[in-house]
Amino acid sequence: MKVIKHSFDGVIVGAGGAGLRAAIEAAPHMKLAVITKLYPTRSHTGAAQGGMSAALANVEEDNWNWHAFDTVKGSDYLADQPAVDILCKEAIDAVIELEHWGLPFSRLDNGKIAQRRFGGHTVKEGTSPAFRACYAADRTGHMILQTLYQKCVSMGVTFFDEFQVLDIKIEDGICQGVVAYELATGDIHIFETRAVTFATGGFGKIFKVSSNAHSLTGDGPGILYQKGIPLEDMEFYQFHPTGIYRLGILLSEAARGEGGILRNKDGERFMERYAPSIKDLAPRDMVSRAIATEISAGNGAGPDSDYVYLDLTHLGAETIKKKLPDITDFVRTYVKIEPIEEPIPVQPTAHYAMGGIPTDVNSRVLSDEKGTVLPGVYAAGEAACVSVHGANRLGTNSLLDIVVFGKRAGQSMVDYVTQTKPNQLSDNASNDLTKKITNLIEKEHTNEFSVAKIRKDLQDSMEENAKIFRTKETLEKQTEILEELRERYENVTIYDKGKVHNSELVEAIELDYLLDMSEATVSSALARNESRGAHSRQDYPDRDDTNFMKHSFAFKNENSANLKYRDVELGKYEPMERKY
Amino acid sequence: MDVSIKILRYDPESDRKGHWENYIVDAEPEERILDLLHKIKWFEDGSLSFRKSCAHGVCGSDAMVINGENMLACQVLVKEVGNSLKIEPIRGLPVVKDLIVDMEPFFDSYKKVMPYLINEKEPGDRERLQSPEDRDRFEDTTKCILCAACTTSCPVFWTAESYVGPAAIVNAHRFVFDSRDEGSKQRLEILKDVNGAFRCRTAFNCTSACPRGIQVTKAIEDIKRETLLNN
């Protein structure tokens, strides 16, 4: 295997919104490389639809403190309030900056950036839904990704496209570099560098029905977890209420922000019963639970009574065409339904990891629950857990998170690089990865231990036992299943033995991360004997502030995780009952 | 139902040229062609290579030629194309392996047209204003996902790889008609070149191929007209 060595001051892993925003901040100050397993414009930021909230007050009176209140309440009081203040305050400049870089936001008649309603966002701490989400039709994420990439092109940022980082080198507790696999050649590349940002996105592929891309396999969190770095709040995984039935393709909350209504098989607007004041615009955890409850009560539609309807028929063709063009096209393409005329079959879809690599507000990675900083390593975006989303993220806040904390990751890299000297990494830094790859190539292929079969069993079982509603029983069952899957994975084999674009080899390594993410999720969920935000334990239906106002830190053990905890950082908002 | 799929395979490590291989896949009419390729890769032949990511037509990874037409494999359902399929890599870019082509020349052309906002004026601390009408002028071309379906369907591009191609012109259009941009002169100068917009012979293949429904040929015509007006 050919090994090629590079030397950089800083490396960013992942080229979605968080990675690109970090790159824009860091590139002028150092020799920087951005490494992505896709092409940057293929990143899943591009699939985000509805908007990016900021209290611009373009439509009505607004205030970033109200945005912070909503975010904290939406998080079921698990978010760290000082971090939420940063998110909501810096959101305003972040949106303006993107506009200055060319982002084509939709506009109001007076030429200002248009804003729409979104779930859980209110004015005056819960009075009524707020017009806060800045949007570009229903392709806001696409526009953010394009704009950030365009900015990087104009700056001449160095990219390594279709290179997959598969190892990090940490010596004496300090980052020394990363090791990557070049997809087109099978060559190994050692990147000697003292500052690394992980912005690899989420890991929705642990579930069967998901809005996530095939590429979202938890690579960044997985790489660090295997080195003994904990993962924070992994029991909190968000299920978006409106995925296209069976396919899981996302239909933005903007559909309900523009007036769309959820209905059960009888046509009843059931959210009136679950969230009397803001109804269909309740936060995602509540709406997803409401749908699941309707379905188990026999109120689901269809031959298997397993979906509900998203009704847009009263919005009119013009609104749909102007404001929701993409999602209605998805419906026409994949379900062959005309959303102007017929309601759309939807079900909750695995969407977003609130948990991930623990960081402080400067995107510096923490190596334990006490807050010890791991020098030279940073994380931002869905891969990271600051925590600004707590137990449940509000819609639009992820696009905010990537730019606010992506920028902070870039700034932290600059600070660190200017204070330290270039390091050296020995040529044998690639040995661990080379060995892993050689093992996979040399082992004879058997169908029994194929990547796809193990992955399918993982996704099916996580869907069954660890999705919206959980109990001790289902989680214990899933723990046993994960042990079996881990044993099978030890014998995993691949059919493709080639060097050029061997994606089967890469999928085999990604499956290791998916198993890690699942183990951390299930262990953390089993230990949290309460229901909070997206984590809903039917055997512990209430929130327990006495024992669980704390973040979990999962450390990798053999087939599960060891758990430690850190108290939530409170602020001006006292935990109260979460009603909408 | 059984779907018969012929795929043009090529492995640079063992083949001197491409060859067809046949597969029979059990599929539902509602499945995506990408799902069928996965069934082959995951359960039959792990060496089959193709790009993919989002699986719902927004990332632009999986453009390929399906029954003679450029499409995204994740955006086409079995019931739309029938039970006998022929799948090849997109044309005009070097094939690396199976359905994977070298995208570098494509992205090089994209970068040539300065695809970013150019405006030296200090924008102040609030957003620049833009009327909804001005915003609408370039709405269509903001949708581009750089999948290369348009460029690799263009007969001019097939014979002259120096032609920047429809996708690059679409991305120039997105800025030339943005009221906030001041770089049109430079961009139009580039597109006036022998390898620029005037190579287009209005075959409309690009417009048919675009999975995002962009009126690509119209965008190219807009650029041609703007170039002439600018002279």
Interface residues (C-beta under 8 A of the other chain):
Chain A: L38 Y39 T41 R42 S43 H44 G46 A47 L56 V95 I96 E99 H100 W101 G102 P104 F105 S106 R107 L108 D109 N110 G111 K112 I113 A136 A137 R139 H142 M143 Q146 Q150 K151 V153 S154 A184 A213 H214 S215 L247 I249 D326 D329 F330 T333 Y334 H445 S450 V451 A452 I494 Y495 D496 G498 K499 V500 H501 N502 S503 E504
Chain B: D11 P12 E13 S14 E30 R32 K41 W42 F43 D45 G46 S47 S49 K52 S53 C54 A55 H56 G57 V58 C59 G60 S61 Q75 L77 V96 K97 D98 I100 M103 F107 K111 M114 P115 Y116 L117 P123 D125 R126 E127 R128 L129 Q130 S131 P132 R135 F138 E139 T142 K143 I145 L146 R174 F175 D178 R180 D181 G213
